[in-house]
Amino acid sequence: MADIEAKFKLVNGVLRPSYYDKHTRDLGIVFYKQVENLDFIHGTRKGIDLILKSNPKIGAEGEGDTWDGNYWEHYKSDLFGFPFRTTNLPHRKFHYYNLQHLSDKIEYFIDSFNEGWLENWYFRVNHQEDQIISIPAATIHNRDMTHLKINGKTYMSNVPEDWLCVEQQFSPTFNKQPNGIWMLNGPYHGPTAEESIKIAADRKSIIEEKSKELAAKRIKELNIFSK
């Protein structure tokens, strides 16, 4: 299921490839307006996710739907054997913070320098969209708050990646409260029973849709081979 979810996700009842991030961008716009009073708009399709309306050189890069519930109780915050939990920034995002020199996997960095690297944000959102971790560039550049993991493998892929890992104590975590307010280090309430049922149904739908797609692809390949 992990491999399937890495390639597809369900957004408002519609199956999308994992790089489809409009929903995450929309959520980020609302979040940063409420929490930081920043007016972001959508960035370009292949560029940084959000750009500041008053200064398009400054932006925010987000990743959505990557864990369930409270991140700090999830295995994804404890991937690389550190004596503390971390938020993990993959090397393909390094150029947004002018840190491409930390990785030799340069295919992501050619002609990709981002002018807002000193002020860009990085944010991550859980499946339930009730927890956001938001990290400013100043933290990402502080080597006392971060740790570099070279060729780290995760449960999602056998392909090694390089990671910049931000310690939990330096990863501002906002939990959405029942009144709709994002609270820094506030209690994590989690989804209601009804929301949990919907999450399970969505995931089942992802698996079923992917299975149908793979079956159709296999039939097409067999038909071509038999001709």
GROMACS elastic network, one bead per residue, 0.5 to 0.9 nm:
[ bonds ]
;  ai    aj funct       b0    kb
    1     4     6  0.50545   500
    1     5     6  0.61120   500
    1     6     6  0.85108   500
    1   203     6  0.87050   500
    1   207     6  0.70945   500
    2     5     6  0.51475   500
    2     6     6  0.60933   500
    2     7     6  0.88676   500
    2   155     6  0.78124   500
    2   156     6  0.59147   500
    2   157     6  0.88018   500
    3     6     6  0.50796   500
    3     7     6  0.66621   500
    3     8     6  0.88385   500
    3   156     6  0.62455   500
    3   157     6  0.75347   500
    4     7     6  0.53991   500
    4     8     6  0.60833   500
    4     9     6  0.83380   500
    4   206     6  0.76015   500
    4   207     6  0.68479   500
    4   210     6  0.71381   500
    5     8     6  0.50879   500
    5     9     6  0.58493   500
    5    18     6  0.77150   500
    5    66     6  0.89063   500
    5   156     6  0.89327   500
    5   203     6  0.81855   500
    5   206     6  0.74600   500
    5   207     6  0.82148   500
    6     9     6  0.76754   500
    6    17     6  0.86458   500
    6    18     6  0.62943   500
    6    66     6  0.86082   500
    6   156     6  0.69206   500
    6   157     6  0.87083   500
    7    16     6  0.85511   500
    7    17     6  0.57240   500
    7    19     6  0.80880   500
    8    15     6  0.66036   500
    8    16     6  0.56067   500
    8    19     6  0.84257   500
    8    20     6  0.88751   500
    8   206     6  0.70715   500
    8   210     6  0.79848   500
    9    14     6  0.82260   500
    9    15     6  0.57578   500
    9    16     6  0.54864   500
    9    17     6  0.63502   500
    9    18     6  0.59142   500
    9    20     6  0.85837   500
    9    65     6  0.80157   500
    9   202     6  0.86647   500
    9   203     6  0.81545   500
    9   206     6  0.66378   500
   10    13     6  0.57726   500
   10    14     6  0.53630   500
   10    16     6  0.60631   500
   10    17     6  0.86947   500
   10   202     6  0.64876   500
   10   203     6  0.76797   500
   10   205     6  0.81020   500
   10   206     6  0.66015   500
   11    14     6  0.51298   500
   11    15     6  0.63202   500
   11    16     6  0.67299   500
   11    23     6  0.71962   500
   12    15     6  0.84697   500
   12    23     6  0.87926   500
   13   202     6  0.75498   500
   15   205     6  0.86477   500
   15   206     6  0.69770   500
   15   209     6  0.79206   500
   16    19     6  0.79950   500
   16    20     6  0.60702   500
   16    21     6  0.89850   500
   17    20     6  0.55778   500
   17    21     6  0.89338   500
   18    21     6  0.74461   500
   20    23     6  0.79188   500
   20    24     6  0.87423   500
   21    24     6  0.52160   500
   21    25     6  0.61946   500
   21    26     6  0.86737   500
   21    49     6  0.80701   500
   21    62     6  0.84480   500
   21    63     6  0.78424   500
   21    64     6  0.73941   500
   22    25     6  0.50191   500
   22    26     6  0.61353   500
   22    27     6  0.86436   500
   22    42     6  0.82410   500
   22    49     6  0.85731   500
   23    26     6  0.51660   500
   23    27     6  0.63118   500
   23    28     6  0.86511   500
   23    64     6  0.83443   500
   24    27     6  0.51450   500
   24    28     6  0.61309   500
   24    29     6  0.87151   500
   24    49     6  0.87063   500
   24    62     6  0.69202   500
   24    63     6  0.70007   500
   24    64     6  0.55932   500
   24    65     6  0.82846   500
   24   124     6  0.88207   500
   24   125     6  0.75831   500
   24   129     6  0.89424   500
   25    29     6  0.62624   500
   25    30     6  0.88615   500
   25    41     6  0.82776   500
   25    42     6  0.66036   500
   25    43     6  0.87309   500
   25    49     6  0.62299   500
   25    50     6  0.66420   500
   25    61     6  0.86474   500
   25    62     6  0.71365   500
   25    63     6  0.88743   500
   25    64     6  0.88161   500
   26    29     6  0.52420   500
   26    30     6  0.66149   500
   26    31     6  0.87434   500
   26    41     6  0.83984   500
   26    42     6  0.78229   500
   27    30     6  0.53186   500
   27    31     6  0.61072   500
   27    32     6  0.86890   500
   27   125     6  0.88779   500
   27   129     6  0.82316   500
   28    32     6  0.60088   500
   28    33     6  0.84093   500
   28    40     6  0.81551   500
   28    50     6  0.78765   500
   28    60     6  0.83320   500
   28    62     6  0.75386   500
   28   123     6  0.79435   500
   28   125     6  0.88700   500
   28   132     6  0.89085   500
   29    32     6  0.55437   500
   29    33     6  0.62649   500
   29    34     6  0.87512   500
   29    38     6  0.82278   500
   29    39     6  0.70824   500
   29    40     6  0.54422   500
   29    41     6  0.65352   500
   29    42     6  0.80871   500
   29    50     6  0.75510   500
   30    33     6  0.53252   500
   30    34     6  0.63063   500
   30    35     6  0.86543   500
   30    39     6  0.86953   500
   30    40     6  0.85297   500
   31    34     6  0.52847   500
   31    35     6  0.59721   500
   31    36     6  0.79705   500
   31    37     6  0.88865   500
   31    38     6  0.89911   500
   31   132     6  0.85597   500
   31   182     6  0.76645   500
   32    35     6  0.51300   500
   32    36     6  0.51073   500
   32    37     6  0.61304   500
   32    38     6  0.54927   500
   32    39     6  0.72359   500
   32    40     6  0.74348   500
   33    36     6  0.57557   500
   33    39     6  0.57086   500
   33    40     6  0.75420   500
   34    37     6  0.56695   500
   34    38     6  0.79121   500
   34   181     6  0.82486   500
   34   182     6  0.78734   500
   35    38     6  0.80213   500
   35   181     6  0.88984   500
   35   182     6  0.70997   500
   35   183     6  0.86007   500
   36    39     6  0.88738   500
   38    52     6  0.72373   500
   38    53     6  0.85153   500
   39    51     6  0.85016   500
   39    52     6  0.59106   500
   39    53     6  0.57671   500
   39    54     6  0.76218   500
   40    43     6  0.87537   500
   40    50     6  0.58619   500
   40    51     6  0.53528   500
   40    53     6  0.54542   500
   40    54     6  0.84712   500
   40    56     6  0.88136   500
   40    59     6  0.75172   500
   40    60     6  0.83092   500
   41    49     6  0.85931   500
   41    50     6  0.55218   500
   41    51     6  0.55212   500
   41    52     6  0.63317   500
   41    53     6  0.61094   500
   41    56     6  0.89559   500
   41    59     6  0.89684   500
   42    45     6  0.85312   500
   42    48     6  0.85995   500
   42    49     6  0.60922   500
   42    51     6  0.62053   500
   42    52     6  0.87604   500
   43    46     6  0.82520   500
   43    47     6  0.63223   500
   43    48     6  0.57355   500
   43    51     6  0.53060   500
   43    52     6  0.88238   500
   43    56     6  0.84236   500
   43    59     6  0.79376   500
   43    60     6  0.89371   500
   44    48     6  0.67426   500
   44    49     6  0.69177   500
   44    50     6  0.81137   500
   44    51     6  0.87647   500
   45    48     6  0.80287   500
   45    49     6  0.75900   500
   46    49     6  0.80345   500
   47    50     6  0.86249   500
   47    61     6  0.88797   500
   47   112     6  0.85565   500
   48    51     6  0.72469   500
   48    59     6  0.65747   500
   48    60     6  0.65161   500
   48    61     6  0.54149   500
   48    62     6  0.83226   500
   48    96     6  0.73627   500
   48   114     6  0.85115   500
   49    59     6  0.72949   500
   49    60     6  0.60994   500
   49    61     6  0.50223   500
   49    62     6  0.64120   500
   50    56     6  0.87160   500
   50    58     6  0.84075   500
   50    59     6  0.51151   500
   50    60     6  0.50200   500
   50    61     6  0.64737   500
   50    62     6  0.82221   500
   51    54     6  0.87237   500
   51    55     6  0.74096   500
   51    57     6  0.68958   500
   51    58     6  0.57420   500
   51    60     6  0.65321   500
   51   120     6  0.89753   500
   52    55     6  0.51244   500
   52    57     6  0.72800   500
   52    58     6  0.56186   500
   52    59     6  0.56295   500
   52    60     6  0.83106   500
   53    56     6  0.59756   500
   53    58     6  0.88957   500
   54    58     6  0.89333   500
   55    58     6  0.59565   500
   55    59     6  0.85457   500
   56    59     6  0.69080   500
   56   116     6  0.84543   500
   57   114     6  0.76256   500
   57   115     6  0.57603   500
   57   116     6  0.50046   500
   57   117     6  0.87048   500
   57   120     6  0.87770   500
   58   114     6  0.86380   500
   58   115     6  0.73697   500
   58   117     6  0.75262   500
   58   118     6  0.84907   500
   58   119     6  0.61898   500
   58   120     6  0.55743   500
   58   121     6  0.85135   500
   59    96     6  0.87904   500
   59   116     6  0.67268   500
   59   117     6  0.85665   500
   59   119     6  0.75655   500
   59   121     6  0.64471   500
   59   122     6  0.88349   500
   60    96     6  0.87717   500
   60   119     6  0.88272   500
   60   120     6  0.53413   500
   60   122     6  0.55486   500
   60   123     6  0.72413   500
   60   136     6  0.89025   500
   61    93     6  0.80034   500
   61    96     6  0.78659   500
   61   120     6  0.76398   500
   61   121     6  0.62522   500
   61   123     6  0.63170   500
   61   124     6  0.86262   500
   62   121     6  0.83680   500
   62   122     6  0.58057   500
   62   124     6  0.55437   500
   62   125     6  0.77434   500
   62   134     6  0.89468   500
   63    66     6  0.72997   500
   63   122     6  0.83621   500
   63   123     6  0.64996   500
   63   125     6  0.63447   500
   63   126     6  0.88810   500
   64    67     6  0.84922   500
   64   123     6  0.84993   500
   64   124     6  0.57450   500
   64   126     6  0.62343   500
   64   127     6  0.71756   500
   64   129     6  0.83356   500
   65    68     6  0.78454   500
   65   124     6  0.81852   500
   65   125     6  0.59388   500
   65   128     6  0.76318   500
   65   129     6  0.76757   500
   66    76     6  0.87083   500
   66   124     6  0.79122   500
   66   125     6  0.70054   500
   66   126     6  0.57088   500
   66   127     6  0.63656   500
   67    70     6  0.81375   500
   67    71     6  0.67557   500
   67    74     6  0.73349   500
   67    75     6  0.89267   500
   67    76     6  0.73831   500
   67   125     6  0.79340   500
   67   126     6  0.50549   500
   67   127     6  0.57966   500
   67   128     6  0.86206   500
   68    71     6  0.72186   500
   68    74     6  0.74708   500
   68   126     6  0.57534   500
   68   127     6  0.53846   500
   68   128     6  0.67670   500
   69    72     6  0.88785   500
   69    73     6  0.79770   500
   69    74     6  0.75987   500
   69   126     6  0.66567   500
   69   127     6  0.73674   500
   69   128     6  0.68700   500
   69   130     6  0.81486   500
   69   131     6  0.77268   500
   69   188     6  0.81735   500
   69   189     6  0.88348   500
   69   190     6  0.60585   500
   69   191     6  0.79564   500
   70    73     6  0.55704   500
   70    74     6  0.65185   500
   70   126     6  0.79198   500
   70   131     6  0.71422   500
   70   175     6  0.87592   500
   70   188     6  0.67124   500
   70   189     6  0.89282   500
   70   190     6  0.76541   500
   71    75     6  0.79756   500
   71    76     6  0.72047   500
   71    77     6  0.63332   500
   71    87     6  0.88463   500
   71   126     6  0.75263   500
   71   131     6  0.80173   500
   71   133     6  0.88135   500
   72    75     6  0.80439   500
   72    76     6  0.82488   500
   72    77     6  0.58839   500
   72    78     6  0.83659   500
   72    85     6  0.70253   500
   72    86     6  0.83184   500
   72   168     6  0.78744   500
   73    76     6  0.85899   500
   73    77     6  0.74783   500
   73    78     6  0.89041   500
   74    77     6  0.59610   500
   74    78     6  0.75606   500
   75    78     6  0.52589   500
   75    79     6  0.65929   500
   76    79     6  0.56299   500
   76    85     6  0.87721   500
   76    86     6  0.84565   500
   76    87     6  0.83578   500
   76    88     6  0.85528   500
   76   154     6  0.83187   500
   76   155     6  0.85366   500
   77    80     6  0.87205   500
   77    84     6  0.87577   500
   77    85     6  0.51369   500
   77    86     6  0.51520   500
   77    87     6  0.61125   500
   77    88     6  0.76264   500
   77   168     6  0.84452   500
   78    81     6  0.65917   500
   78    82     6  0.73017   500
   78    83     6  0.88295   500
   78    84     6  0.74877   500
   78    85     6  0.51394   500
   78    86     6  0.65628   500
   78    87     6  0.88340   500
   79    82     6  0.80414   500
   79    85     6  0.82324   500
   79    86     6  0.82911   500
   79    88     6  0.88401   500
   79   152     6  0.85643   500
   79   153     6  0.83615   500
   79   154     6  0.67556   500
   79   155     6  0.84539   500
   80    85     6  0.89580   500
   80    86     6  0.88742   500
   80   149     6  0.76589   500
   80   152     6  0.70911   500
   80   153     6  0.83432   500
   80   154     6  0.84521   500
   81    84     6  0.81222   500
   81    85     6  0.87171   500
   82    85     6  0.68720   500
   82    86     6  0.81160   500
   84   167     6  0.67082   500
   84   168     6  0.71026   500
   85   165     6  0.88998   500
   85   166     6  0.83957   500
   85   167     6  0.61095   500
   85   168     6  0.54940   500
   85   169     6  0.87259   500
   86   146     6  0.86886   500
   86   165     6  0.55802   500
   86   166     6  0.51388   500
   86   168     6  0.50606   500
   86   169     6  0.86005   500
   86   170     6  0.88875   500
   86   171     6  0.78321   500
   87   124     6  0.87898   500
   87   133     6  0.81751   500
   87   164     6  0.82743   500
   87   165     6  0.55590   500
   87   166     6  0.50611   500
   87   167     6  0.65564   500
   87   168     6  0.67061   500
   87   171     6  0.68122   500
   88   163     6  0.60672   500
   88   164     6  0.57943   500
   88   166     6  0.63697   500
   88   167     6  0.89060   500
   89    92     6  0.83906   500
   89    93     6  0.68139   500
   89    94     6  0.76674   500
   89   122     6  0.84457   500
   89   162     6  0.85244   500
   89   163     6  0.54219   500
   89   164     6  0.50119   500
   89   165     6  0.61429   500
   89   166     6  0.79047   500
   90    93     6  0.57805   500
   90    94     6  0.70974   500
   90   161     6  0.68128   500
   90   162     6  0.60586   500
   90   164     6  0.65582   500
   90   165     6  0.86859   500
   91    94     6  0.50662   500
   91    95     6  0.80879   500
   91    99     6  0.86555   500
   91   100     6  0.75049   500
   91   102     6  0.82207   500
   91   103     6  0.66091   500
   91   105     6  0.76303   500
   91   108     6  0.82315   500
   91   161     6  0.66318   500
   91   162     6  0.51259   500
   91   163     6  0.55816   500
   91   164     6  0.73454   500
   92    95     6  0.72912   500
   92    96     6  0.89801   500
   92   100     6  0.85044   500
   92   105     6  0.82666   500
   92   106     6  0.87294   500
   92   107     6  0.86285   500
   92   108     6  0.56564   500
   92   109     6  0.76754   500
   92   161     6  0.86311   500
   92   162     6  0.84634   500
   93    96     6  0.59038   500
   93    97     6  0.77705   500
   93    99     6  0.87560   500
   93   100     6  0.84723   500
   93   108     6  0.81987   500
   93   109     6  0.89082   500
   94    97     6  0.56199   500
   94    98     6  0.63741   500
   94   100     6  0.52164   500
   94   101     6  0.85542   500
   94   102     6  0.80383   500
   94   103     6  0.83014   500
   94   108     6  0.88130   500
   94   109     6  0.81726   500
   94   163     6  0.88098   500
   94   164     6  0.82663   500
   95    99     6  0.55355   500
   95   100     6  0.50204   500
   95   101     6  0.86761   500
   95   108     6  0.79662   500
   95   109     6  0.60555   500
   95   112     6  0.65367   500
   95   113     6  0.58604   500
   95   114     6  0.65524   500
   95   117     6  0.78592   500
   96    99     6  0.76081   500
   96   100     6  0.85220   500
   96   112     6  0.80450   500
   96   113     6  0.69143   500
   96   114     6  0.52771   500
   96   115     6  0.81128   500
   96   116     6  0.74435   500
   96   117     6  0.55120   500
   96   120     6  0.71753   500
   96   121     6  0.89501   500
   97   100     6  0.79851   500
   97   113     6  0.85434   500
   97   114     6  0.71836   500
   97   115     6  0.87270   500
   97   116     6  0.75775   500
   97   118     6  0.65907   500
   97   119     6  0.82714   500
   97   120     6  0.69248   500
   97   121     6  0.88064   500
   97   137     6  0.67173   500
   97   140     6  0.76873   500
   97   141     6  0.78059   500
   98   101     6  0.78138   500
   98   113     6  0.66951   500
   98   114     6  0.69793   500
   98   115     6  0.84788   500
   98   116     6  0.89205   500
   98   117     6  0.57089   500
   98   118     6  0.81626   500
   99   102     6  0.57570   500
   99   103     6  0.80104   500
   99   117     6  0.87871   500
   99   141     6  0.82994   500
  100   103     6  0.58138   500
  100   104     6  0.79511   500
  100   105     6  0.84918   500
  100   106     6  0.73496   500
  100   108     6  0.86399   500
  100   109     6  0.64888   500
  100   113     6  0.87469   500
  101   104     6  0.71340   500
  101   106     6  0.85671   500
  102   148     6  0.81915   500
  102   162     6  0.83873   500
  102   164     6  0.89247   500
  103   106     6  0.69954   500
  103   150     6  0.78160   500
  103   161     6  0.89743   500
  103   162     6  0.64515   500
  103   163     6  0.87045   500
  104   107     6  0.86933   500
  104   162     6  0.87917   500
  105   108     6  0.70721   500
  105   109     6  0.81909   500
  105   161     6  0.83222   500
  105   162     6  0.81560   500
  106   109     6  0.51975   500
  106   110     6  0.66399   500
  107   110     6  0.62611   500
  108   111     6  0.88136   500
  108   112     6  0.74719   500
  109   112     6  0.50424   500
  109   113     6  0.70792   500
  110   113     6  0.78371   500
  113   117     6  0.84112   500
  114   117     6  0.58196   500
  115   118     6  0.80078   500
  116   119     6  0.55506   500
  116   120     6  0.56521   500
  117   120     6  0.54000   500
  117   121     6  0.87276   500
  117   137     6  0.69438   500
  118   136     6  0.88596   500
  118   137     6  0.57404   500
  118   138     6  0.69218   500
  118   141     6  0.83854   500
  119   136     6  0.69341   500
  119   137     6  0.53583   500
  119   138     6  0.72565   500
  120   135     6  0.89661   500
  120   136     6  0.64714   500
  120   137     6  0.54038   500
  120   138     6  0.87767   500
  121   134     6  0.69613   500
  121   135     6  0.57568   500
  121   137     6  0.56565   500
  121   138     6  0.89928   500
  121   140     6  0.89554   500
  122   133     6  0.81332   500
  122   134     6  0.58177   500
  122   135     6  0.51695   500
  122   136     6  0.64114   500
  122   137     6  0.75261   500
  122   140     6  0.87280   500
  123   132     6  0.66126   500
  123   133     6  0.53681   500
  123   135     6  0.61976   500
  123   136     6  0.87388   500
  124   131     6  0.82640   500
  124   132     6  0.55353   500
  124   133     6  0.52350   500
  124   134     6  0.67454   500
  124   135     6  0.89748   500
  125   128     6  0.81413   500
  125   129     6  0.59303   500
  125   130     6  0.76672   500
  125   131     6  0.58920   500
  125   133     6  0.67487   500
  126   129     6  0.52522   500
  126   130     6  0.68470   500
  126   131     6  0.58160   500
  126   132     6  0.69012   500
  127   130     6  0.80378   500
  127   131     6  0.86633   500
  127   199     6  0.82393   500
  128   131     6  0.75216   500
  128   190     6  0.77399   500
  128   191     6  0.67547   500
  128   195     6  0.82310   500
  128   196     6  0.87876   500
  128   199     6  0.79402   500
  129   132     6  0.74349   500
  129   176     6  0.82651   500
  130   174     6  0.82385   500
  130   175     6  0.58199   500
  130   177     6  0.79421   500
  130   182     6  0.83150   500
  130   188     6  0.82225   500
  130   189     6  0.85033   500
  130   190     6  0.72900   500
  130   191     6  0.80637   500
  131   173     6  0.71262   500
  131   174     6  0.56850   500
  131   176     6  0.61357   500
  131   182     6  0.82717   500
  131   188     6  0.78296   500
  131   190     6  0.89043   500
  132   172     6  0.84733   500
  132   173     6  0.59526   500
  132   174     6  0.52382   500
  132   175     6  0.66264   500
  132   176     6  0.83479   500
  132   182     6  0.85876   500
  133   171     6  0.64394   500
  133   172     6  0.57082   500
  133   174     6  0.61656   500
  133   175     6  0.87591   500
  134   171     6  0.68557   500
  134   172     6  0.57114   500
  134   173     6  0.65756   500
  134   174     6  0.77437   500
  135   138     6  0.83160   500
  135   139     6  0.66551   500
  135   140     6  0.72445   500
  135   166     6  0.87594   500
  135   170     6  0.80405   500
  135   171     6  0.59947   500
  135   172     6  0.63889   500
  135   173     6  0.88058   500
  136   139     6  0.56441   500
  136   140     6  0.66759   500
  137   141     6  0.61735   500
  137   142     6  0.86341   500
  138   141     6  0.53252   500
  138   142     6  0.63598   500
  139   142     6  0.50880   500
  139   143     6  0.82132   500
  139   144     6  0.88698   500
  139   145     6  0.66051   500
  139   146     6  0.77570   500
  139   166     6  0.79813   500
  139   170     6  0.72671   500
  139   171     6  0.84661   500
  140   143     6  0.76886   500
  140   145     6  0.76118   500
  140   146     6  0.67715   500
  140   164     6  0.79686   500
  140   165     6  0.87361   500
  140   166     6  0.72218   500
  141   144     6  0.89230   500
  141   145     6  0.83723   500
  141   146     6  0.79002   500
  142   145     6  0.55305   500
  142   146     6  0.64589   500
  143   146     6  0.50112   500
  143   147     6  0.68090   500
  143   148     6  0.89035   500
  144   147     6  0.79358   500
  145   165     6  0.84769   500
  145   166     6  0.59780   500
  145   167     6  0.60685   500
  145   169     6  0.84859   500
  145   170     6  0.64347   500
  146   164     6  0.64755   500
  146   165     6  0.53171   500
  146   167     6  0.61869   500
  146   170     6  0.85795   500
  147   163     6  0.81991   500
  147   164     6  0.57829   500
  147   165     6  0.50158   500
  147   166     6  0.65629   500
  147   167     6  0.79269   500
  148   162     6  0.74758   500
  148   163     6  0.58369   500
  148   165     6  0.61312   500
  149   152     6  0.60086   500
  149   161     6  0.84271   500
  149   162     6  0.57328   500
  149   163     6  0.50115   500
  149   164     6  0.63469   500
  149   165     6  0.71883   500
  150   160     6  0.81175   500
  150   161     6  0.67524   500
  150   163     6  0.63879   500
  150   164     6  0.87401   500
  151   159     6  0.83679   500
  151   162     6  0.50377   500
  151   163     6  0.78240   500
  152   159     6  0.85183   500
  152   160     6  0.52096   500
  152   161     6  0.53381   500
  152   162     6  0.59612   500
  152   163     6  0.69795   500
  153   156     6  0.81911   500
  153   157     6  0.67102   500
  153   158     6  0.60378   500
  153   159     6  0.63922   500
  153   161     6  0.63889   500
  153   162     6  0.86667   500
  154   157     6  0.57241   500
  154   158     6  0.69773   500
  154   159     6  0.82495   500
  154   160     6  0.77961   500
  154   161     6  0.85786   500
  155   158     6  0.75301   500
  156   159     6  0.89785   500
  157   160     6  0.77092   500
  166   169     6  0.83434   500
  166   170     6  0.65247   500
  166   171     6  0.64854   500
  167   170     6  0.54570   500
  167   171     6  0.64195   500
  168   171     6  0.50214   500
  168   172     6  0.79265   500
  168   173     6  0.87829   500
  169   172     6  0.75681   500
  172   184     6  0.67813   500
  172   185     6  0.73021   500
  173   183     6  0.82105   500
  173   184     6  0.57158   500
  173   185     6  0.55396   500
  173   186     6  0.82208   500
  174   182     6  0.56070   500
  174   183     6  0.51245   500
  174   185     6  0.57235   500
  174   186     6  0.67068   500
  174   188     6  0.88781   500
  175   181     6  0.82235   500
  175   182     6  0.54834   500
  175   183     6  0.53714   500
  175   184     6  0.65445   500
  175   185     6  0.66684   500
  175   186     6  0.56374   500
  175   187     6  0.66577   500
  175   188     6  0.57117   500
  175   189     6  0.80088   500
  176   179     6  0.79836   500
  176   180     6  0.59075   500
  176   181     6  0.56101   500
  176   183     6  0.62094   500
  176   184     6  0.89443   500
  176   186     6  0.78957   500
  176   187     6  0.85317   500
  176   188     6  0.74723   500
  176   189     6  0.79984   500
  176   190     6  0.89868   500
  177   180     6  0.53166   500
  177   181     6  0.53889   500
  177   182     6  0.62196   500
  177   183     6  0.68386   500
  177   186     6  0.76799   500
  177   187     6  0.77196   500
  177   188     6  0.76937   500
  177   189     6  0.71756   500
  178   181     6  0.74485   500
  178   189     6  0.79091   500
  179   182     6  0.89374   500
  182   186     6  0.80607   500
  183   187     6  0.81195   500
  184   187     6  0.89276   500
  185   188     6  0.83894   500
  189   192     6  0.85275   500
  191   194     6  0.77800   500
  191   195     6  0.54483   500
  191   196     6  0.60069   500
  192   195     6  0.50788   500
  192   196     6  0.61974   500
  192   197     6  0.87408   500
  193   196     6  0.50755   500
  193   197     6  0.63797   500
  193   198     6  0.88204   500
  194   197     6  0.52580   500
  194   198     6  0.64909   500
  194   199     6  0.88590   500
  195   198     6  0.50769   500
  195   199     6  0.62407   500
  195   200     6  0.87696   500
  196   199     6  0.50798   500
  196   200     6  0.63428   500
  196   201     6  0.86663   500
  197   200     6  0.52568   500
  197   201     6  0.62488   500
  197   202     6  0.86755   500
  198   201     6  0.50083   500
  198   202     6  0.60667   500
  198   203     6  0.86538   500
  199   202     6  0.51046   500
  199   203     6  0.63328   500
  199   204     6  0.87080   500
  200   203     6  0.52587   500
  200   204     6  0.62798   500
  200   205     6  0.86553   500
  201   204     6  0.50936   500
  201   205     6  0.61618   500
  201   206     6  0.87091   500
  202   205     6  0.50389   500
  202   206     6  0.63059   500
  202   207     6  0.88868   500
  203   207     6  0.64365   500
  203   208     6  0.86940   500
  204   207     6  0.52636   500
  204   208     6  0.62394   500
  204   209     6  0.86559   500
  205   208     6  0.50860   500
  205   209     6  0.60516   500
  205   210     6  0.84840   500
  206   209     6  0.52913   500
  206   210     6  0.61214   500
  206   211     6  0.85224   500
  207   210     6  0.52052   500
  207   211     6  0.60335   500
  207   212     6  0.86478   500
  208   211     6  0.50967   500
  208   212     6  0.62641   500
  208   213     6  0.86874   500
  209   212     6  0.51883   500
  209   213     6  0.62685   500
  209   214     6  0.87310   500
  210   213     6  0.50340   500
  210   214     6  0.61572   500
  210   215     6  0.85444   500
  211   214     6  0.51770   500
  211   215     6  0.60996   500
  211   216     6  0.85981   500
  212   215     6  0.51076   500
  212   216     6  0.61435   500
  212   217     6  0.85730   500
  213   216     6  0.51945   500
  213   217     6  0.61740   500
  213   218     6  0.86397   500
  214   217     6  0.50483   500
  214   218     6  0.61391   500
  214   219     6  0.86733   500
  215   218     6  0.50825   500
  215   219     6  0.62341   500
  215   220     6  0.86438   500
  216   219     6  0.51501   500
  216   220     6  0.62204   500
  216   221     6  0.86771   500
  217   220     6  0.51237   500
  217   221     6  0.62437   500
  217   222     6  0.87077   500
  218   221     6  0.50769   500
  218   222     6  0.61974   500
  218   223     6  0.86246   500
  219   222     6  0.50955   500
  219   223     6  0.61540   500
  219   224     6  0.86725   500
  220   223     6  0.51250   500
  220   224     6  0.62908   500
  220   225     6  0.86605   500
  221   224     6  0.52117   500
  221   225     6  0.61897   500
  221   226     6  0.87047   500
  222   225     6  0.50241   500
  222   226     6  0.61302   500
  222   227     6  0.88028   500
  223   226     6  0.52381   500
  223   227     6  0.65305   500
  224   227     6  0.55045   500
